[in-house]
Amino acid sequence: MSGEVTRQLPALDDQNTFFWTSGEDGKLRIQRCSDCGELRHTPAPVCPYCKSFEWAPAEVSGKGTIVALTVNHHQWMPGFPPPFILALVAIDEDDRVRLTTNIVNVPLDEAFIGQRVQVAFEQQDGVWFPVFEPTGETDSAGKPVEGPIPREDPRVRQVRPMPKAGDKFEDKVAITGIGISQVGRRLMREPITLTVEAALAAIEDAGLTLDDIDGLATYPGGLAGAGGMSEGGVMPLEEALRIRPTWHHSGMETPGQTGSVVAAMLAVAGGLCNHVLCFRTVTEASSLARARSAAPGTGSAAAAMFSNKRIEGDMAWRLVYGAGSAANWIGMMANTHFKLYGTTRETLGWIALTARKHAALNPIAIYTDPLTMDDYLSARMISTPFGLYDCDVPMDGAVAVIVSRRDIAGDLRQPPVHVEAVGTQVTERISWDQGVVDHEPLVIGAARHLWTRTDLTPDDMQFAQLYDGFSFNCLTWLESLGFCGTGEAKDFLAGGENISLGGKLPLNTHGGQLSAGRLHGYGFLHEAVLQLRGQAEGRQVENAEVGVVSNGGGTPGGAMILKAAR
């Protein structure tokens, strides 16, 4: 650690108190099922293996292996000055049990993935935080002993086939309208005004009226004011436009941000609605500016939000160790990919450079100035391996999309865009840190599921709009969707030719979130529709008829294949 640390404290309850207090005697304890004997973490009331409700704390050796790691250089949490090492440690007794933790008593550049470590404890206000330090184990040649790095869990659920072959709801729907509000870095406008602006633009684009709209869907729902991540959900838009929908939907627990669009497709295909207006609004840039003004020196909105609170729920297992951003959580997995497959920062750099090159062709992109590999590599570090240009750009804006019945879509103003397939399945642990360690979590299931609902293959895709909250997210989607094999992205991305306009797979043709700006999933869908209509002026993929869109940045991901209606 670089200085005195004051950790945020976890909220204690009847399931986790044993964990946060067991370090008083220097012993690490993990929850164990009393019936089948399986260990589990984080603590839960029921055994996921045998479904028993009986459990007890079990003392373990306290030794393990670092299976993912990042050196954090940005201050996310108050009282937790950087730089410091964040890691996932798999315990010796069961490598499915991983602890997000800090590595201590070692120089920043001497901790490594595969390193053998043992538990130590730091005490604060009656909470004993398990941290880890190197064991110093060496082999007969004096080299550090390395532990195994788990790949996919063999018990991972396989992708399910279609429930009924040939019966696809996707064949009953089309995207008929898109709209986007004013976008910018710090607009300081009310979120709902941006939402209305995008919604009316989408309705006009489709050639519909407000009276035609009979459904509303959004992500993430009623979180107005929460870090600029929402306009407040369906209700504020309904109050503003008085649509009186037949059906409405909002929420966070969907397959990616455009899971709300999939929900709209299901409502239309099921006969509930003719035309559903889907929308997504972010005002992150303005929200961050206001938070820093209100609480100078905190470093982030997250820091201001969590200071002076005991942290509840899943976030407690990370925030107490200073892991205040997805940059930390996903950065750990990126470094494991580097370790296993020889990926480099230059590999990620080609994603960032290509995004910037494409953004220069997009008149509403946030950043359009040229970016070189030297610029990329010399930018300040955020959380290794991520530098500034590996991270998406907070912004303000709203996007709206209209999903309509396919049998009436051809009568509207714009050429409809058809839906070939969606990928929505979860095949691994929902937790950020208990599933795969060499890819972004919760992407593989949706990517594999997508291809079970179509006869098309990755070779048929003419472009890809893939979620790039961080450059590594995008790499994970490329590998998981099968555009290259696992660990082969280094070769596929080298030089950027394959992913540029005119290349094998034009990627994020509007500049993605890395340069065009973070519209949190919906921006990719907007760009895909423009491409399939042939309306992406200045950056149009020639004769584009089919492409793939993905979204989700560590929450369960989702993907869809869209086709031009011709």
C-alpha positions as CSV (number, residue, x, y, z in Angstrom):
1,M,0.0,0.0,0.0
2,S,1.2,3.5,-0.8
3,G,-0.1,5.1,2.4
4,E,-2.4,4.9,5.4
5,V,-5.6,3.1,4.4
6,T,-9.0,3.7,5.9
7,R,-11.2,0.9,4.5
8,Q,-15.0,1.2,4.0
9,L,-16.7,-1.3,6.4
10,P,-18.9,-4.1,5.3
11,A,-22.4,-4.4,6.8
12,L,-22.4,-7.5,9.0
13,D,-25.2,-10.0,9.0
14,D,-25.9,-13.6,10.2
15,Q,-24.2,-15.1,7.2
16,N,-21.0,-13.1,6.8
17,T,-20.1,-12.0,10.4
18,F,-18.0,-15.2,10.9
19,F,-15.9,-14.3,7.8
20,W,-15.2,-10.7,8.8
21,T,-14.3,-11.5,12.4
22,S,-12.5,-14.9,12.1
23,G,-9.2,-13.2,11.6
24,E,-9.0,-12.3,15.2
25,D,-7.3,-15.6,15.9
26,G,-5.3,-15.5,12.6
27,K,-7.4,-18.1,10.9
28,L,-9.2,-17.8,7.6
29,R,-12.7,-19.4,7.5
30,I,-14.9,-20.2,4.6
31,Q,-18.6,-21.3,4.7
32,R,-19.0,-25.0,4.3
33,C,-22.2,-27.0,3.7
34,S,-22.8,-29.3,6.6
35,D,-24.4,-32.0,4.4
36,C,-22.3,-32.3,1.3
37,G,-19.1,-30.7,2.6
38,E,-18.7,-28.2,-0.3
39,L,-17.1,-24.8,0.4
40,R,-18.8,-21.8,-0.9
41,H,-18.0,-18.1,-1.2
42,T,-19.5,-15.5,-0.9
43,P,-21.6,-16.8,2.0
44,A,-25.2,-17.8,1.1
45,P,-28.1,-19.3,3.0
46,V,-28.4,-22.4,0.8
47,C,-25.8,-24.7,-0.7
48,P,-25.7,-24.3,-4.5
49,Y,-24.6,-28.0,-4.8
50,C,-27.0,-30.0,-2.7
51,K,-29.5,-27.2,-1.7
52,S,-29.1,-27.8,2.0
53,F,-29.7,-24.9,4.4
54,E,-27.3,-26.3,7.0
55,W,-23.8,-24.8,7.1
56,A,-20.9,-23.9,9.4
57,P,-17.7,-21.9,9.1
58,A,-14.7,-24.1,8.2
59,E,-11.1,-23.3,8.9
60,V,-8.9,-23.4,5.8
61,S,-5.1,-23.3,5.4
62,G,-5.1,-19.6,4.4
63,K,-2.8,-20.5,1.4
64,G,-3.7,-19.9,-2.2
65,T,-2.7,-18.7,-5.6
66,I,-3.1,-15.3,-7.3
67,V,-5.3,-16.1,-10.4
68,A,-5.9,-12.5,-11.5
69,L,-4.3,-9.2,-10.5
70,T,-4.2,-5.5,-11.3
71,V,-2.2,-2.6,-9.9
72,N,-4.6,0.2,-9.4
73,H,-3.3,3.8,-10.0
74,H,-6.5,5.8,-9.6
75,Q,-8.2,6.8,-6.4
76,W,-11.8,5.5,-6.5
77,M,-12.5,5.3,-2.8
78,P,-11.9,7.9,0.0
79,G,-9.2,6.9,2.4
80,F,-7.7,4.4,-0.1
81,P,-4.7,6.1,-1.8
82,P,-3.2,4.5,-4.9
83,P,-1.1,2.7,-6.0
84,F,-2.0,-0.7,-4.6
85,I,-2.4,-4.3,-5.7
86,L,-5.8,-5.9,-6.2
87,A,-6.0,-9.6,-6.8
88,L,-8.2,-12.7,-6.9
89,V,-6.8,-15.4,-4.8
90,A,-8.1,-19.0,-5.3
91,I,-7.7,-20.9,-2.0
92,D,-5.8,-24.2,-2.0
93,E,-8.8,-26.3,-0.8
94,D,-11.0,-25.4,-3.7
95,D,-10.0,-23.1,-6.6
96,R,-13.7,-22.2,-7.2
97,V,-13.5,-20.2,-4.0
98,R,-11.8,-16.8,-4.9
99,L,-11.3,-13.9,-2.6
100,T,-11.0,-10.4,-4.0
101,T,-8.3,-8.9,-1.8
102,N,-5.1,-6.8,-1.6
103,I,-1.6,-8.2,-1.9
104,V,0.7,-6.7,0.7
105,N,4.3,-6.8,1.8
106,V,5.6,-7.0,-1.7
107,P,6.7,-4.3,-4.2
108,L,4.1,-3.5,-6.8
109,D,6.1,-5.0,-9.7
110,E,6.9,-8.2,-7.9
111,A,3.4,-9.6,-7.4
112,F,2.4,-11.8,-10.3
113,I,-0.4,-14.1,-11.5
114,G,0.4,-17.7,-10.4
115,Q,2.2,-16.5,-7.2
116,R,1.7,-18.5,-4.1
117,V,0.3,-16.4,-1.2
118,Q,-0.8,-16.8,2.4
119,V,-3.4,-14.9,4.4
120,A,-2.6,-12.0,6.7
121,F,-5.2,-9.8,8.4
122,E,-5.7,-6.1,8.8
123,Q,-8.1,-5.0,11.6
124,Q,-10.2,-1.9,11.6
125,D,-13.2,-1.2,13.9
126,G,-13.7,-4.9,14.8
127,V,-13.5,-6.1,11.2
128,W,-10.6,-8.4,10.2
129,F,-9.9,-8.0,6.5
130,P,-8.1,-11.0,4.9
131,V,-5.2,-9.7,2.8
132,F,-2.5,-11.9,1.3
133,E,1.3,-11.8,1.1
134,P,3.8,-14.0,-0.8
135,T,4.7,-17.3,0.8
136,G,8.2,-17.1,-0.6
137,E,8.0,-20.8,-1.8
138,T,10.7,-21.7,-4.3
139,D,11.6,-24.8,-6.2
140,S,14.9,-26.7,-6.2
141,A,16.4,-24.1,-8.6
142,G,15.4,-21.3,-6.4
143,K,12.6,-20.0,-8.7
144,P,9.2,-19.0,-7.2
145,V,6.7,-21.8,-7.2
146,E,3.6,-21.1,-9.3
147,G,0.2,-22.4,-8.6
148,P,-2.4,-23.4,-11.2
149,I,-4.7,-20.9,-12.9
150,P,-8.2,-22.3,-13.3
151,R,-9.9,-22.1,-16.7
152,E,-13.6,-22.6,-17.3
153,D,-15.2,-24.6,-14.5
154,P,-16.0,-28.1,-15.8
155,R,-19.3,-27.9,-14.0
156,V,-20.3,-24.9,-16.1
157,R,-23.8,-25.3,-17.6
158,Q,-23.8,-25.9,-21.3
159,V,-25.7,-23.8,-23.7
160,R,-29.3,-24.9,-24.1
161,P,-30.8,-25.6,-27.5
162,M,-33.8,-23.8,-28.8
163,P,-36.9,-25.0,-26.9
164,K,-38.7,-25.6,-30.2
165,A,-36.8,-25.8,-33.5
166,G,-37.9,-23.2,-36.0
167,D,-40.1,-21.3,-33.6
168,K,-38.4,-18.0,-33.2
169,F,-39.9,-14.8,-31.8
170,E,-37.2,-12.9,-33.7
171,D,-39.1,-13.6,-36.9
172,K,-42.1,-11.6,-35.7
173,V,-40.4,-8.3,-35.0
174,A,-38.4,-5.5,-36.6
175,I,-36.7,-2.3,-35.6
176,T,-38.5,0.6,-37.3
177,G,-37.2,3.8,-35.8
178,I,-34.2,5.2,-34.0
179,G,-33.5,8.6,-32.4
180,I,-30.7,10.2,-30.5
181,S,-30.7,13.4,-28.4
182,Q,-28.1,16.1,-28.2
183,V,-24.9,14.4,-27.0
184,G,-21.9,15.9,-25.2
185,R,-19.5,15.8,-22.4
186,R,-21.2,18.0,-19.8
187,L,-24.5,19.2,-21.1
188,M,-25.9,20.0,-17.7
189,R,-29.5,19.2,-18.9
190,E,-32.1,17.3,-17.1
191,P,-32.0,13.6,-18.1
192,I,-35.7,13.4,-18.9
193,T,-35.4,16.2,-21.4
194,L,-32.8,14.2,-23.3
195,T,-35.0,11.1,-23.1
196,V,-38.0,13.0,-24.6
197,E,-35.8,14.4,-27.3
198,A,-34.6,11.0,-28.4
199,A,-38.0,9.4,-28.1
200,L,-39.7,12.0,-30.3
201,A,-36.9,11.7,-32.8
202,A,-37.4,7.9,-33.0
203,I,-41.1,8.2,-33.4
204,E,-40.6,10.8,-36.2
205,D,-38.0,8.6,-37.8
206,A,-40.4,5.7,-38.0
207,G,-43.2,7.8,-39.4
208,L,-45.4,7.1,-36.4
209,T,-47.3,9.3,-33.9
210,L,-47.4,9.2,-30.1
211,D,-50.8,7.5,-30.4
212,D,-49.2,4.6,-32.2
213,I,-46.8,3.8,-29.3
214,D,-48.4,1.2,-27.0
215,G,-45.4,-0.1,-25.1
216,L,-42.4,1.4,-23.2
217,A,-39.1,-0.4,-22.2
218,T,-35.9,0.9,-20.6
219,Y,-32.8,0.0,-18.8
220,P,-32.0,0.3,-15.9
221,G,-35.2,1.7,-14.6
222,G,-35.9,3.9,-11.6
223,L,-32.4,5.2,-10.7
224,A,-32.9,8.9,-11.3
225,G,-29.9,10.8,-9.9
226,A,-27.8,7.6,-9.3
227,G,-24.6,8.6,-10.9
228,G,-26.3,9.8,-14.0
229,M,-27.2,6.3,-15.1
230,S,-30.9,6.8,-15.7
231,E,-33.7,9.3,-16.4
232,G,-35.7,7.6,-13.7
233,G,-37.3,4.8,-15.7
234,V,-40.6,4.4,-17.5
235,M,-42.7,6.6,-15.2
236,P,-41.0,9.9,-15.9
237,L,-41.3,9.4,-19.6
238,E,-44.9,8.3,-19.4
239,E,-45.7,11.4,-17.3
240,A,-44.0,13.6,-19.9
241,L,-45.6,12.1,-23.0
242,R,-48.9,10.5,-21.6
243,I,-48.7,7.5,-23.9
244,R,-50.8,5.2,-21.7
245,P,-48.9,2.0,-22.7
246,T,-50.5,-1.4,-22.9
247,W,-47.2,-2.9,-21.6
248,H,-44.1,-1.5,-19.9
249,H,-40.8,-2.8,-18.7
250,S,-37.7,-1.6,-16.9
251,G,-35.0,-3.0,-14.7
252,M,-31.3,-3.9,-14.4
253,E,-31.4,-7.7,-14.4
254,T,-31.5,-8.2,-18.1
255,P,-29.1,-9.7,-20.7
256,G,-27.1,-6.5,-21.1
257,Q,-28.5,-3.0,-21.5
258,T,-30.3,-3.8,-24.6
259,G,-32.0,-6.6,-22.8
260,S,-34.8,-4.1,-22.5
261,V,-35.1,-4.2,-26.3
262,V,-35.3,-8.0,-26.2
263,A,-38.1,-7.7,-23.7
264,A,-39.9,-5.3,-26.1
265,M,-39.4,-7.9,-28.9
266,L,-41.1,-10.5,-26.7
267,A,-44.0,-8.2,-25.9
268,V,-44.5,-7.5,-29.6
269,A,-44.1,-11.1,-30.7
270,G,-46.5,-12.2,-28.0
271,G,-49.2,-9.9,-29.2
272,L,-49.2,-7.4,-26.4
273,C,-48.1,-4.4,-28.5
274,N,-47.7,-3.1,-32.0
275,H,-44.9,-0.6,-31.4
276,V,-42.7,-0.4,-28.3
277,L,-40.5,2.6,-27.6
278,C,-37.2,1.5,-26.0
279,F,-34.9,4.1,-24.5
280,R,-31.6,4.6,-22.6
281,T,-30.4,7.9,-21.0
282,V,-27.1,8.7,-19.4
283,T,-25.8,11.9,-17.9
284,E,-22.7,10.5,-16.4
285,A,-20.4,13.4,-17.3
286,S,-22.7,16.0,-15.7
287,S,-23.2,13.8,-12.7
288,L,-19.5,13.3,-12.1
289,A,-19.0,17.1,-12.4
290,R,-21.7,17.8,-9.8
291,A,-20.4,15.1,-7.5
292,R,-16.8,16.5,-7.6
293,S,-18.1,20.0,-7.0
294,A,-20.1,18.9,-4.0
295,A,-17.4,16.7,-2.6
296,P,-14.0,18.0,-3.8
297,G,-11.1,15.6,-3.4
298,T,-13.2,12.4,-3.4
299,G,-12.0,11.5,-6.9
300,S,-15.2,10.0,-8.2
301,A,-19.0,9.8,-7.8
302,A,-18.6,6.3,-6.3
303,A,-16.3,7.7,-3.6
304,A,-18.8,10.3,-2.7
305,M,-21.6,7.8,-2.7
306,F,-20.0,5.2,-0.4
307,S,-18.2,7.4,2.1
308,N,-19.4,7.1,5.7
309,K,-21.6,4.1,4.9
310,R,-21.3,0.4,5.7
311,I,-21.5,-1.4,2.4
312,E,-24.2,-4.0,1.8
313,G,-24.6,-6.7,-0.7
314,D,-22.2,-8.1,-3.3
315,M,-20.3,-4.8,-3.7
316,A,-19.0,-5.1,-0.1
317,W,-16.7,-7.9,-1.1
318,R,-14.8,-5.6,-3.5
319,L,-15.2,-2.0,-2.2
320,V,-13.6,-2.8,1.1
321,Y,-10.4,-3.5,-0.8
322,G,-10.5,-0.3,-2.8
323,A,-11.9,-2.0,-6.0
324,G,-14.3,0.9,-6.8
325,S,-14.5,0.5,-10.5
326,A,-15.1,-2.1,-13.2
327,A,-11.6,-1.0,-14.4
328,N,-10.3,-2.9,-11.5
329,W,-12.5,-5.9,-11.7
330,I,-12.1,-6.4,-15.5
331,G,-8.4,-5.3,-15.4
332,M,-7.6,-8.3,-13.3
333,M,-9.1,-10.7,-15.9
334,A,-7.2,-8.8,-18.7
335,N,-3.9,-9.5,-17.0
336,T,-4.7,-13.2,-16.7
337,H,-5.4,-13.2,-20.4
338,F,-2.0,-11.6,-20.9
339,K,-0.4,-14.2,-18.7
340,L,-2.0,-17.2,-20.4
341,Y,-2.0,-16.2,-24.1
342,G,0.7,-13.6,-24.6
343,T,-1.7,-10.7,-25.2
344,T,0.0,-7.3,-24.8
345,R,-1.0,-3.7,-24.3
346,E,-0.5,-3.2,-28.0
347,T,-3.2,-5.8,-28.6
348,L,-5.7,-3.6,-26.7
349,G,-4.2,-0.5,-28.3
350,W,-5.4,-1.6,-31.8
351,I,-9.0,-1.6,-30.5
352,A,-8.6,1.9,-29.1
353,L,-6.8,3.3,-32.2
354,T,-9.4,1.8,-34.5
355,A,-12.2,3.3,-32.5
356,R,-10.6,6.7,-32.7
357,K,-10.1,6.4,-36.4
358,H,-13.7,5.5,-36.9
359,A,-14.9,8.3,-34.5
360,A,-13.2,10.8,-36.8
361,L,-15.9,9.9,-39.4
362,N,-18.7,10.4,-36.9
363,P,-19.9,14.0,-36.6
364,I,-21.3,13.4,-33.1
365,A,-18.4,11.5,-31.6
366,I,-16.8,13.0,-28.5
367,Y,-13.2,12.5,-29.4
368,T,-12.0,12.6,-33.0
369,D,-8.4,13.8,-32.8
370,P,-5.8,11.3,-34.2
371,L,-4.5,8.8,-31.7
372,T,-1.2,7.0,-32.2
373,M,0.2,3.9,-30.5
374,D,2.8,6.1,-28.7
375,D,-0.1,8.3,-27.4
376,Y,-1.9,5.2,-26.2
377,L,1.0,3.6,-24.5
378,S,2.2,6.8,-22.8
379,A,-1.2,7.8,-21.4
380,R,-1.5,7.7,-17.6
381,M,-2.4,4.3,-16.1
382,I,-5.8,3.7,-14.5
383,S,-5.6,0.1,-13.4
384,T,-3.1,-2.2,-15.2
385,P,-3.2,-3.1,-18.0
386,F,-5.7,-0.3,-18.6
387,G,-4.5,3.2,-19.4
388,L,-6.7,6.2,-20.1
389,Y,-7.5,5.2,-23.7
390,D,-8.6,1.8,-22.6
391,C,-11.6,3.3,-20.8
392,D,-14.8,4.6,-22.3
393,V,-15.8,8.2,-22.2
394,P,-18.5,9.4,-19.8
395,M,-21.0,11.6,-21.5
396,D,-24.6,12.8,-21.6
397,G,-27.2,11.7,-24.1
398,A,-30.2,9.5,-24.8
399,V,-31.0,6.9,-27.5
400,A,-34.4,5.6,-28.4
401,V,-35.3,2.5,-30.6
402,I,-38.8,1.4,-31.7
403,V,-39.6,-2.3,-32.0
404,S,-42.6,-3.1,-34.1
405,R,-44.6,-6.0,-35.5
406,R,-42.7,-7.3,-38.5
407,D,-45.9,-7.7,-40.6
408,I,-46.6,-4.0,-40.5
409,A,-43.1,-2.7,-40.4
410,G,-42.8,-2.5,-44.1
411,D,-45.5,0.1,-44.3
412,L,-43.5,2.6,-42.2
413,R,-41.2,5.4,-43.2
414,Q,-37.8,3.7,-42.9
415,P,-36.7,0.3,-44.3
416,P,-37.1,-2.1,-41.4
417,V,-34.2,-3.9,-39.8
418,H,-35.0,-7.5,-39.0
419,V,-33.8,-9.6,-36.0
420,E,-32.1,-12.9,-36.9
421,A,-31.2,-14.1,-33.4
422,V,-30.5,-13.1,-29.8
423,G,-28.1,-14.5,-27.3
424,T,-29.2,-14.2,-23.6
425,Q,-28.0,-17.3,-21.6
426,V,-26.0,-17.2,-18.4
427,T,-23.6,-20.1,-18.2
428,E,-21.4,-19.1,-15.2
429,R,-21.5,-17.5,-11.8
430,I,-23.3,-14.2,-11.7
431,S,-20.6,-12.8,-9.4
432,W,-17.8,-10.7,-10.9
433,D,-15.1,-12.6,-9.2
434,Q,-16.2,-16.3,-8.9
435,G,-16.5,-17.3,-12.6
436,V,-14.0,-17.1,-15.5
437,V,-10.7,-15.4,-14.7
438,D,-9.2,-15.0,-18.2
439,H,-12.1,-13.1,-19.9
440,E,-14.7,-10.5,-19.0
441,P,-17.3,-12.3,-16.9
442,L,-20.8,-13.2,-18.1
443,V,-20.1,-12.8,-21.9
444,I,-19.4,-16.4,-23.0
445,G,-22.9,-17.7,-22.3
446,A,-24.7,-15.1,-24.3
447,A,-22.1,-15.3,-27.2
448,R,-22.5,-19.1,-27.5
449,H,-26.2,-19.0,-27.1
450,L,-26.5,-16.5,-30.0
451,W,-25.3,-19.1,-32.6
452,T,-27.9,-21.7,-31.5
453,R,-30.7,-19.5,-32.8
454,T,-29.4,-19.1,-36.4
455,D,-27.8,-20.9,-39.2
456,L,-25.5,-18.0,-39.8
457,T,-21.9,-18.1,-38.6
458,P,-19.3,-15.6,-37.6
459,D,-18.0,-15.6,-41.2
460,D,-21.3,-14.2,-42.3
461,M,-21.1,-11.0,-40.2
462,Q,-20.2,-7.9,-42.2
463,F,-19.6,-5.7,-39.1
464,A,-19.6,-6.0,-35.3
465,Q,-20.7,-3.3,-32.8
466,L,-19.2,-4.8,-29.6
467,Y,-19.4,-3.4,-26.1
468,D,-16.2,-1.6,-25.2
469,G,-16.6,-0.1,-21.8
470,F,-13.0,-1.1,-21.6
471,S,-10.9,-2.3,-24.6
472,F,-10.7,-5.8,-23.1
473,N,-14.4,-6.1,-23.0
474,C,-14.3,-5.9,-26.8
475,L,-11.6,-8.4,-27.0
476,T,-13.6,-10.8,-24.9
477,W,-16.6,-10.5,-27.3
478,L,-14.4,-11.1,-30.3
479,E,-13.1,-14.3,-28.9
480,S,-16.3,-15.5,-27.3
481,L,-18.4,-14.9,-30.5
482,G,-15.8,-16.9,-32.5
483,F,-14.3,-14.3,-34.7
484,C,-11.0,-15.7,-33.5
485,G,-10.2,-18.5,-31.1
486,T,-9.6,-18.2,-27.4
487,G,-6.2,-16.5,-26.9
488,E,-6.0,-15.6,-30.6
489,A,-7.0,-12.0,-30.5
490,K,-3.4,-10.9,-30.4
491,D,-3.0,-12.1,-34.0
492,F,-6.5,-11.1,-35.2
493,L,-6.1,-7.5,-33.9
494,A,-2.5,-6.9,-34.9
495,G,-2.1,-3.8,-37.0
496,G,-5.8,-3.0,-36.8
497,E,-6.5,-4.0,-40.5
498,N,-9.0,-6.8,-39.7
499,I,-11.2,-4.4,-37.7
500,S,-11.0,-1.3,-39.8
501,L,-13.5,-0.1,-42.3
502,G,-12.8,-2.2,-45.4
503,G,-11.3,-5.0,-43.3
504,K,-12.5,-8.5,-42.5
505,L,-14.8,-7.3,-39.6
506,P,-15.3,-3.6,-39.3
507,L,-15.6,-3.0,-35.6
508,N,-17.5,-0.2,-33.8
509,T,-17.8,1.9,-36.9
510,H,-19.0,4.9,-35.0
511,G,-16.1,5.0,-32.7
512,G,-17.5,2.9,-29.9
513,Q,-17.7,4.0,-26.3
514,L,-13.9,4.5,-26.3
515,S,-14.1,7.5,-28.6
516,A,-17.7,8.3,-29.6
517,G,-18.8,8.2,-26.0
518,R,-20.5,6.0,-23.4
519,L,-24.2,5.7,-24.3
520,H,-24.1,2.5,-22.3
521,G,-25.1,-0.2,-24.9
522,Y,-27.7,1.6,-26.9
523,G,-25.2,3.5,-29.0
524,F,-24.1,0.3,-30.7
525,L,-27.7,-0.6,-31.6
526,H,-28.2,2.8,-33.1
527,E,-25.1,2.5,-35.2
528,A,-26.0,-1.0,-36.4
529,V,-29.4,0.2,-37.6
530,L,-27.8,3.1,-39.5
531,Q,-25.4,0.6,-41.2
532,L,-28.1,-1.8,-42.2
533,R,-30.2,1.0,-43.7
534,G,-27.2,2.3,-45.6
535,Q,-27.4,5.6,-43.7
536,A,-24.0,5.7,-41.9
537,E,-22.7,8.6,-44.0
538,G,-19.0,8.8,-44.2
539,R,-18.4,5.4,-42.5
540,Q,-20.7,3.1,-44.3
541,V,-19.8,-0.6,-44.6
542,E,-20.3,-1.4,-48.2
543,N,-23.4,-3.5,-49.0
544,A,-24.0,-4.1,-45.3
545,E,-26.8,-6.7,-44.8
546,V,-26.0,-8.4,-41.6
547,G,-24.1,-7.6,-38.4
548,V,-23.8,-8.4,-34.7
549,V,-24.3,-6.2,-31.7
550,S,-23.3,-7.0,-28.1
551,N,-23.7,-5.2,-24.8
552,G,-23.1,-5.7,-21.1
553,G,-19.9,-4.9,-19.2
554,G,-19.6,-7.5,-16.5
555,T,-23.3,-7.7,-15.7
556,P,-24.9,-10.6,-17.7
557,G,-24.2,-9.8,-21.4
558,G,-26.4,-10.0,-24.4
559,A,-26.0,-10.1,-28.1
560,M,-28.1,-10.0,-31.3
561,I,-27.8,-10.4,-35.0
562,L,-29.6,-7.8,-37.1
563,K,-30.3,-8.0,-40.9
564,A,-31.4,-5.6,-43.5
565,A,-34.9,-6.3,-44.9
566,R,-33.9,-7.0,-48.5
